[in-house]
């Protein structure tokens, strides 16, 4: 996993979903799919009060910038989860946000998008999995990547 900053136009969103985690915590989640001017899309999970943002905020394909999205690979696809300390800003005055907005208003609104994220149903057919074209890196606008290496050391007693 890595933490990135993303900027894209909202191409779809799901309703808010409330559920109880395995450890008994009440959680609220919403999935938002964004695309950038490379015609690449990715689904990002937003949590808590941000997930409760009114539907109308996501309507009309607004541009949204996310700060600190944890990106993970699962079953051949990539998806993000906005970290608690992260930020979600709509219609930012950033150059990359303006570039994405202009792209969407022009050709982007009719472009065929390549998704980095697999649908929630996953891919069960091996032939379909073989034809799924996923880039090797996250190519969304304004991506800043930082990695945290984790090492586990074990030792035998007395050595």
Secondary structure, DSSP 4 states (H G I P E B T S, - for coil): -EEEEEEEEEEEE---EEEE-TTS-EEEEEEEEEE-TTSEEEEEEEEHHHHTS-HHHHTT--EEEEEEEEEEEETTEEEEEEEEEEEEEES---HHHHHHHHHHHTTGGGPPPEESSPPTT----HHHHHH----SS---TT---B----------TT-
